[in-house]
Amino acid sequence: MTSAKLIDGKAHAAAIRQEVSRVAGEWASHHGRPVGLDVILVGDDPASQVYVGSKERQAAAAGLRGKVHRLPRDTQQEALEALIAALNADSNVDGILLQLPLPPHLDAAHAVGCIAPGKDVDGLSTTNAGALVLGLPGLFPCTPSGIIELLKREDVALRGARALVIGRSTLVGLPVARMLTHCDATVTLAHSKSRDLQALALEADVLIVAAGKRHLVPGKWIKPGSVVIDVGIHRDADGALAGDVVFDEAVGRAALLTPVPGGVGPMTIAMLLSNTLKAAHLRAGVIESTSPRTH
Ligand code: NAP
């Protein structure tokens, strides 16, 4: 039985952070200030605290000014949006990230909509979502950008390839399907109402699974020799992490496979730093704002 080559997301993420660090250093010497990423955390959700802490540490390690605004759980919508408005107006701030989920009394979509599109490093605003659809420059969600980056860095031939994306969330499935289309893949976007996922998957040269369902995809669904990207993360009772794909079975069918953990996960924060740098360059006009098609 052949065994898939595993994609080392940690190594790719480290390489991206190193590139970010080099360019961020050049930016700081040229502009007399570091590239700035401001993260807003409302409340004390333990998982969010961990994510935000990692973002702060990794930003600092890459030479960015990373600042976390920790707001109490009972913060009101007006106060949150007043902070966003102040950060929008602050020329030292290049990227703004509102850590989700917000406490239930807050309107997350409205607050995200208040972030200036040029500083929306999570790529969740309608302006950036529209730019992605139209193939225009913009800031795009970090996890899908990380998936495309992994495929590129692993020299996966996407032009003309059949790709299946399972999951159509605005955070992962939908944007990655659009990015794959921009890379000239022939893309099918499946979801919970799709019929016969196995038949669709068996045709896929590239299979991206972002359904959030532990072990949804068994080995027999995987086209032999294909590339499989597992976005799902699930913590088992014993503390171990599992994905949406049955890893032990997939490894005998796929040619290239992301492990969980250590595949897609490490790329997300690396792409956030990269997006922040991109935001700084876009705002400074260093990246031509009319060039077509990007991902
Ligand atoms: P989500 O918002 O819950 O979306 C899940 C999508 O999968 C939906 O479109 C849903 O279809 C579809 N789906 C659910 N069950 C299905 C089934 N049985 N068959 C086919 N499609 C099904 O999840 P998400 O935010 O995209 O996240 C997906 C997974 O990725 C989660 O495990 C999450 O933890 C992980 N994730 C990882 C990272 C990372 O950095 N590694 C980042 C983000 C997310 P409908 O639209 O029809 O409901």
Residues whose N, C-alpha, C, O or C-beta is under 5 A from the ligand:
A	BS01	NAP	T143 I166 G167 R168 S169 L171 V172 G173 A190 H191 S192 K193 A210 A211 G212 K213 V231 G232 I233 V264 G265 T268
